[in-house]
Amino acid sequence: MKETDKVELKKSTGEWKEIIETISSFANTDGGKIYVGVSPSGKVLGVDIGKNTIEDLTNKIITNTEPQIYPKISIGKIDNKEVILVGVKNASGEIVLAFGRPYKRVGKSTVRMSKNEYERMILEKHKEELRFDIQVYESANFTDIDTQKLKEFVKSAKNERGLDIPINTPPKEALMRLGLLKENKLTNSSLLLFGKEPQKFFIQAEVKCVRFKGTDVTQTIIDMKEVGGNLIDQVIEVEKFIFNNISLTSWIEDGKIQRQEKWEYPPKAMREALVNAICHRDYRLTSKAQVRIFNDRIEFWNPGKLPEGWTVEKLKQKHESKPFNPLIAKAFLWIKYIEEVGTGTNKIIQWCKEWELPEPDFEFTGTSMVVTLRKSKLTEEYLGSLNLSEQELKIISHIIANKKITSGEIQKMFNVTRDTSNRYLKRLLDLGLIDRKGSGRFIYYVLKVK
């Protein structure tokens, strides 16, 4: 017999303090067994078991553990010598203290937990009841719920994902079946999702939208709006603000009758970043979610932090779904505002690449997560700083619209010679704006700068 992560050997009941510490360590990890009457080397010594030996050990364990442990103690024989076996189960979410201190099992050793680890375990144990979205708002009542909005949600969720709640279900029952009541009372989530005036309860539950002139927050504000109301309506209203403050490019392509149109940023990526900022933010913080629009980018600010142990790099990789507000996330899932699979950030990256934009930035400021979608580097300001000629600017515009251009097309466009056309192309090549592709008669030019 030897000691393992689940087996502890003690020479006698005289080591009862160490036995109790080991019980704490086993209860706080995966459980285990303590053999009393066996030396640490595995030699069976046996125990003199008197009339009160087991009762005395049991009482010491119960008295000095918190919450109290009632161990399974039995007497057995090994090599014809009596030993005491103490069986300990995992405490199932409880943190067991021995003499007021927490212990854990590390390999074959019983180790006292650090203060930070103990506090983290306490928070983990109570995280469900501490979650903001599931907490009851005591002073709210059912007259604070917009029953028409709730009914519209149920109808939409039935159409989108087959929600099994009849449209004419009474509001209280509908909220209960959606998991938005606790002890028959309104939760914070129910007020944020379907409240008539959510900001009466949570003044910070708004999205501040700002359109700046230029590329810096110190420059002139062209448009600004603070969007309130329930969270579902916020998505709709903020999207309206965004589309009113970004450009829609249009052009005619050869061989196509209809005019082609394209927003500056992929609408799906903007919707995903916006929904994340509203759905996954920390509503305990006093700051508001923000959407900042600049000449060269759009930023989505989400007050809060990443899940424990995550980095922004993890957002770019495959990862699980860990919503900060699971009840709100579930509601958004029912109406297809999100997918509960942890692929949102990966899709934002994919959609930007498909839009031929730079990869989006993910940044944690210490108090907020910021997702930034950037335009092509070829903004008016950037091109203007290069002192391009009118012809060179038109060549760039042609490539943006048609993906490529040839020297022959430039000659026809400006009615110039091949040498003049190649001079335009050489300057754009030297500036690093375009790349040369193909060979011989099939040479063409594409954008190099995203």
Order of alpha helices (4+ residues) and beta strands (2+ residues): beta-alpha-beta-alpha-beta-beta-beta-beta-beta-beta-alpha-alpha-alpha-beta-beta-alpha-alpha-beta-beta-alpha-beta-beta-alpha-beta-beta-alpha-alpha-alpha-beta-beta-alpha-alpha-alpha-alpha-beta-beta
